[in-house]
Structure formats: structure tokens, C-alpha cells
Amino acid sequence: MKPSLSALDWSIFGGVLFLTVFMARFGTLLRKKESPSQEAGYLEYLVAGRRLTLPLFVATLVSTWYGGIFGVTQIAFEQGIYNFVTQGLFWYVTYLFFAWVLAPRLKATSAATLPEMVGELFGPRSRKLSAVLNFLGIMPIAYAMSAGIFLQSLFGMSLLTGSLLGVLFVVLYSFRGGLRAVVWAEAVQCVVMVLAVCMVPLFSWMKWGGWGFLTEHLPASHFDWKGGQSAWSTWVWGLIALGTLVDPSFYQRCFAAQDKKTAQRGILIATVIWVFFDLSTTLGGMYARAVLPQASSQEAYLLYVLELLPNGLRGFFLAGVLATVLSTLDSFLFVASSVVIHDLLPNKVGHRKVVRQGSLIAVGILAVGMVPLFDGSMKQIWLTMGSLSAGALFFPVLFGMLGKRKISDFQFVFTCLLSIVAMLLWKLLSAESNYAEVDPLYIGILVSAGSVLAWTYARRI
């Protein structure tokens, strides 16, 4: 079902897209102006010269985190407040820990990526392995899919074609400008996406009524914090949220901040904005279920809002949804590409412009190619790709950053590989058993924690 839009809607929608490209181009020009040497230009490309101010830091952090809007509204449509618990509350705890404990330590390192920092802590083999795991965890498959769902709903094209067009658009405006171009584009996207999403509950309340309307038209399970799921299935999202502590995009933004206070304050301000955003997407998905119960859960939120809003605001909302998708797609695409050129390729190879640009294109095509593997389920992408990286890296990386004792390069690699093998075996062997609901992520973190503690204890005797 393609929505009917007025000329005013299309004008506003196109205007926001134009402004996004314009600001990305502005960021590209700033990068060229501030990069007199090849080495400085390379650092500018990766981390914007480590000079991000507080407003830009907040804008890029907020906009980076919500490209899976169709995933979270789908969960809200199907399971109600379970979405706010699993996609909101669990994550806020992690953000605050990052701000107060980890962010001050990051400005003491000269690293430009998380794998490079891991290399400083443990050794070169650890850097390579963490780069591979980070690359798998940061691959923008879900956000390429989000772009595909958006364009499929708007123009009736196939999911794969929409995903490819979304990735190509992002590559177009971030091709040359590096992180600074991405950040300036996200400054526009952040404002538009937050305003667009937060107006949905307000208009819904004005038209349909408040909490009483929802309780009358939704199943009781929509008001259960577990959403009808088992405790194991619910709490695993808390562990996935801990993956933020080893998320390369979060680290890269902090490495790019001008000082540790900017990083700390920026994360705290971003968390407040995320609370309002999560409340809005959860309520929007629940209103969509109450009003359009027979709609596809994947498209219901978009169709509901387009029926709800008047001319002009429909175009602004669509621009906000696309901004939400593209801002995460460009960030994850850029960070995955950065891991390739900075941590996986030989030294100095990534300094070449043609290598940087080729890597960006290659990662984008790979992400689009993997979209059909997940059958339209962003939730499955997050659980699969996020679990593997977070389960292996979480405990050893935090132990290296916070612990007084260190493990060796070999011990780090051994621990991560052991954790991966344990997760894969658990997924295979528990599939038909009574333990199938115990996510492999639990096993991965337990195994990696046991391995690190065993190595540490062995060195003491």
C-alpha cells in the first residue's frame, strides 16, 4: 500500500534530503580546509581531527543509534511496552556506565578505533580479531533493510532494490568527507528525526485519547514488561545492551570528541533525548496496533502515522523516518569501513583515498547482499550479529580497561575464540532441547569471563 502525499509533503520531504546533502558537503569542505598533510587528513577522515564540539557530538550520537525504527516499532506493535524495556531501559544503564566509567579513560589513548585500542591493551593479534568481530557486529544489514522497507512502503519497490538505493544515497554524500561529513549531515537528521517521531504520540492522544484508549484496544500482554516472553528471552536484551560497551561506533564518537568532558556530558544529554524518543516509538507502535490491528507489523507504524497526520506534517514525518534510518546507516557503514582500512589492511594502505572510498562501497554492497538472509527480521539481525561480537569481546575488553592485571595477546585471542565456539555449539546443540530459550550470548559471556579469570588466576600461582 503506497501512501497518498500532497505536493507540500513532497516539497518538505525533498527539502530535508537536500539540506542533508548540503550539510554533508559543507562538512567535506571543512575537512579539506583543516587537513594540510596526508597524515592529518587521514586522522580528520577517521575521527574529525578529534575536535567534535558538544552540539555536534550529541547530534551524531543521538542519530547514530536509531536506524532500526521499523524494528522497534514492530516490537511495540507486537508486544507493547516490552519494546521500551528491552530497547530502552536496559540501554540507559549501559550509557550511564559508559559516560561515568569508560569515557574519561578513552581520551588517554591515541587510538582512532576500538580495535586499535584493543591492540594497545593486548597486542596485534587481538587487534585483528577484535576488528573482525567488530566488523561483523557493526555491519549495517538492519539499517540497509530499514531503508529498503521505507522505500518499499513509499514507492512499492522491492526490499532489495530499496536497500540498495538507500545505501547508494549514503555513499553519495559521505564518499569523500569522512566522519566530519557524516556528522554534519547527522546534525540535520537528528533534529528532524526527534521532532518527527515525538509528535506522533501527541497527535495520537489528540485524536484517539490517552492510556485508556490503549488499554481498551490492546491485549493485556502489551502492558506486561516481558511482553509474553520468558525471563531468559527478555533479559538477554540486557546483555545485548551491554554490547554498547564494546560497540565501535560509540567508541569512535568518543575518540572524536574534543575532550573527555564533551564525551561525558554528550552521552548524558543524548540519554535524555533517547528516553523521549523511545517513549514516542513505543507509544506510536502501540497506537498503530490499536487502530490498524490487521496491518503488517513491519509497515503498520508508517501507514498509521501517514493516516494520522495532516498535509505537510506527513512529508516532515517521512523525512524524519528517513533521517532516522540514514543517520544510523551512514554511521555504521562508515565505522565498518574504518575498521577495514585502519585495522584489517596493512599499515598506510588505508591512507589512500581510492582504498577508503572503495572500502565504503564494498561494505555497503555486502550489507545489501546479506539482507535476504534474515527474511525481513531486524530483531533476528540484532540477536545474531550483536550476540557474536558482544559475547566474545565484552568481558576481556572491559577487564583490560578496568582491571589492574592484564592478559596477554595470546590469552585474549584464545578467550574470544573459545567464547565464539561455545556460542555456536550451544546454538546448535540446544535448538531442540528445553534450554533453547537460553540465548548463546549468556554462554559466550560466561565462557569468556571464566577464561579470563582462569588465565589471571594461573599467573598468580
N, C-alpha and C positions, 0 to 999 in steps of 0.2 A: 504493500500500500504506500503510494507516494503522496506526501503531504501537499496541500494546495497553498502556495505562497503568493503574496502580493508583490507588486513592483517595489514597494517600500521595504518589504522584508529582504528581497534580493539585494537592494541597494545597501542596506545596513550590513548584511552578511558579506557582500563583496568589499565594502569599505574596511571592515575589520581585517579581512585577508590582506588587502593592500597595505594597511598600516603595519601588519605583522612583517611582511616582506620588506617594507621601507625601513623599519627599525632594525631588522637583521642586517640590511645593507649599511645602515648607519654604524652598527657595531663592527662591521667589516672594515669600514673606513677608519674607525678609531684604532683598530688593531694594526693596520698598516702604518698609521701615523706614529704609534707608540713602540714600534719594533724595528730599531735601527740595524740590528745584527741578526744573523741566522739563528744563533742560539737563543737570543731574546725573543725572536719571532716564534720559535718553537715553544718556548715557555708561555708566551702570550696565547698561542693556539690552544694549548692544553688547559691552562688554568688562569687565563685572562691576566697574566702577569702578576698574579696574587694581589690584585688591587680591587676586588669587589667591595663596594660600599654596602652599608646596611640595607638600603631600599632594594638594590639590585640583588643582594644575597637572599633577602626574604622572598622577592618575586620569583627568582629561579627555583628556590627550594619548594615553595608552595606549588608552583605549576608543574614541577617535575613529578610530583607524587600521585597524580590522579588521572592518568590517561586511561585507566580501566573503568571509566564511568559507567559503561554499559555492563561491566561485570558486577560492580557494586549495586547498581540499581536493579540488576537481575536478581541478586541475592535478596535485596529488600523486597522485591515483588514476590518472591517465592517464600521468604522466611521472616520478613518484617524486621523487628529490632535486633535480631541476630546479626544483621549486617553492621549496625552501629557498634555492637560489642566486638565482633571479630575483625572488622575493618577500621575501627576507630579506637575504642578504649585500650585494647592491647597495645596499639601502636604508640599512643600518647606516653605510656610509661617508658617505652623504649626511647622516644625522642628526648624526654627529660633526662634520662640517664646519659644519653649521648651528649647533651648540652652541658651537663654539670661535671661529667667524669671524663669523657673522651675528647671533646672539642679542645679543651685547653692543652692537651698533650700533642695534638696534631700540628700545632703551629711550631713545635720544636723540631719537626722533621723537615728535610729538604725535598721530600718525596712529592711527586705530582699525581700519583695514582696509588690506590690501595695495594696492589701487588708490589709496587716499588717499596712501599713502607714495610711490607712483609719481608721483602728481600733484605732490608736494612736490619730487621729484627732477627731473622733466622738464617738467610743465605740465598744464593742464586737459584737453587733448585726449588726452594719454597716459593720464590717469586714466580717462577714459571708455572708451577702447579696452581698456585692461587690465581694466576692470570687466566688459566684455562677454566677454572671453576667460576671465577667472576664473569668471564665471557659467557658461559652457559647460563648463569643466573641473571645476567643483565640483557640478554638477547631480547629485543623489543617485539617478540612474537605477539603478545597480548595486545600491544598498542597498534601494531600494524593491523591486527584483526579488528580493533576498535574503529580505526579509520575505515576499514572495509565495511563494517556494519553501518556506520554513519552514511557513507556514500551509497550503500545498497538501499537503505531506507529512503534516502533523499532522491536518488535518481533511478533506482531499480536495477542497477548493475550487479554483477556477481560479486560475491565476497572477495574472491581472489583479485579481481580487477580493481575493486575499491581499495584493497590493502596496498596493491602496487602503486596506485595513483597517490595515495596518502604518503607513502614512503618517498616517492619521487618528488613530491612537493617539498617535503622536509629537506631532502638532499639539495634541492634547488636553492633554498635560502640559507643553508648552513654549509654549503660546499666549500667556500673559501674562508669564511670568517672565524671558524673555530668557536671556542667557548664564548667569546665575547659576543659574537653574532647570535648565538643561541640565547644568551642571557638577555640581550636587548629585545629579541623577539618575544621572550617569555615575560618581559615586563608588561607588554600589551596583553598577552594571553592571560596572565594572572588576574588582572583587573576584570577583564571581560568574563572569564570563566567563573569567578567568585560571584560577581553580580548576577550573572545569568542563572546560576544554579540556586542561589539563595532567594531569588524572587519566586521560585516555584511554590514552596510551602505557603508563602504569603497569599498568592493568588488562589491557591487551592483552598485555604481557610476561608477567604472571602467568598468563594463560590459554593463550597460544599459544607463548610463547618469544620470544627476542630476535632479533638480527640474522640468525641462522642460519635462522630460520623465514621471514623476509622474502626472503632470497636464494634460498631453495628454491622459493618460491611466486610470485615476481615475475619478469618479463622482465629480461634484463640491462640493457636501456635505462633501467630505473628507477634504476639506480645510476650512470648517466652524467650528469655535471653539465650537459650540453647537452640531455639528455632526447630524443635522437634528432633534435634540430633543428639547423639550420645555425648557424654562429657569428654571422651577421648577425641572425638571429631571436632569439638568446639575448642578445647584447649590447645589443639595443635596450631591454631591460628596465632595463639600467643607466642609459640615458638617460631613461627614464620615471621612474626613481627620482630622478634629478636634478630632476624636476618638483617635488619637495618644497621645493626652494629658491625656488619661486615658487607655493607652494600657500597659498591664502588662509586655510585653517583653521589651518595651522601658525603663520602669522603672527598670526592673531587671538588664539590662545592665548598667544603670547609678548607681545603688546601688553597682555594682561590680567594677566600676572604682576606681582607687586608690585615686583620689581626684577630686574636682569639676572642676578644670581646664582641666583635662583629659576628663571629660564628655562634657564640653562646646566645647573645641577645636575638640573633636572627632565628635560631631554632625555636626559642621560646615564643616569639611573635608568630612564627609560622604555625606553631602548635595551636594557638588560639584560633587562627584562621581556619585550620583544618577541622576543629571542633564544629564550627558553624557549617562548613562545607559538608561534613559527614552527616550532621543532623538533617541538612537540606536534601541530600541524595537519598537518605533513608526514608524520610517522610515523603519525598517525591515518588519513590518506588512503591510505597505503601498506598498512596493515593491512586497511583496508576492501577494497582491491583483492585482497589475498591471500586473504581469507575469502569475499568476495562478488564474484567476478570478473565475473559476468553482470549485476550490478546497474547501473542507470543511474548514470553518473559524477556526475551532478548531485545525486542523492539518496543515493548509496552511503554516504557518511560518516555521515549522520544515521541511516540504517537500521542500519548496522553497530554504532554505539555503543548504540543502543536495545536491540539484541540482547545486547550485551556486559555492560551494567551491571545491577545488582540494583535491586529496588524502592527508591524514594526517591531514589537517585542518578540514575535516569533523569529524574525530574522536575527535579532540580537541574541536570543537564546541559542539558535543554531550556531551562530558564530562562537558563543561561549562553549558549547559542547565540542565543536571542532577545535577550539583553542585548548580545551582540557586534554583532548586526545593528542594533538600535535605537540603540545609542550612536553609531554612525557615521552612521546615517540622521538622527538629530536634529542632530548637529553639522553635517553637510553641508547639510541643509535650512536650518538657522539661518544659516550663513555665506552661502549663496546668497541668502537673503532679505535679509541685512545688506548685501550688495553692491548689491542693488536699491535699498533705501531710503536707503543712505548715499552711494552713488557714482553711481547712474544717475538717480535722481529729483532734481528741483530742491531747492536748499537749504531746510532746515527742514520740508519735506513729510514726511520720514521720522520727524519728531518726533511726529507724530500717531499715537495708539495704533491707530486704525482702519486706518491705512495699514500699520503694522508687522504687524498681525495678518492683514490681507488679503493682504499680500505672502507671508507664511508659507504660507497656504492655497494661493495661486495657484502658488507654486513646487512645492509638494507634488503638486498635481493635474497640473502639467506633467510632472513626473518620472514619475508613474504612466502618463501618456499616451504617453510615449516608450518604455516597457518593451517593447511588442510589436515595436518596430523592430529589436531586437537578437537576436531569436529565442532567448532564454534563455542567451546567452553573455556572462557578465560580463567574461571576458577580452577580448572584442571591444569592449565599452564602454570598458574601461580604455585599450586601444590607440587607439581612435578619439578619444574625448573628451580623454583625457590628452595625446595627442600634439599636438593642435592648440594647446592653451594653452601647454604646456611648450615646444614648438618655437619659438613666436613670442616668448615672454616671457623665457625662461631667460637668454640671453646679454645682452640690453640691460638687464634689471633688475640682474643681478649686476655688470655693467660700471658702472652708475650708482651702486651701493652701494659698490663696492670700488675703482673706477678714480679716478685723480686728475683726468682730463679728463672732461667731460660732453658729451653730445649734446643737441641742442635738442628741444623739444616736437615739432616737425615731423619731425625725423630719427627720433625714437623711433617715431612713428606710421608713417612710411614703412617703417622696418625691419620692424616687426611685420607690416604688410600684405604686404610683399614676401615675407616668410617664409611666410605663410599661402598666398599664391598659388603659391609654389614647391612647398609640400607637396601642395596639391590637384592641381596639374599633374603632379607626379611620380606620385601615386597613380593618376591617370587614364592617363598615358602608359606607365607601367611594368607595368601589370596583366598584359599578355600577353608581356612580354619576359623576358630572362634576369636582369633586375635587380629582379624582382617581390619578392624576399625582402629587399631593402634598404628598410627602413621609411621612410616620409616624414619621420619625426622626425629622422633623420640629416640629411636635406636641409634641413629647417626650421632646425635649429641652425647648420648650416654657412652657410646664406644669411644668417641674422640676424647671425652673427659677422662674416662678410665685409662686410656693410653697415655695421655699427657701426665696424669698423676703417677702412673706407674713408672714412666721414664724419670720423672722428678724424684720419686722415692728411691729408685735404683741408684741415682747419682749420689744420694746422701749416705748410702751404706758402703 
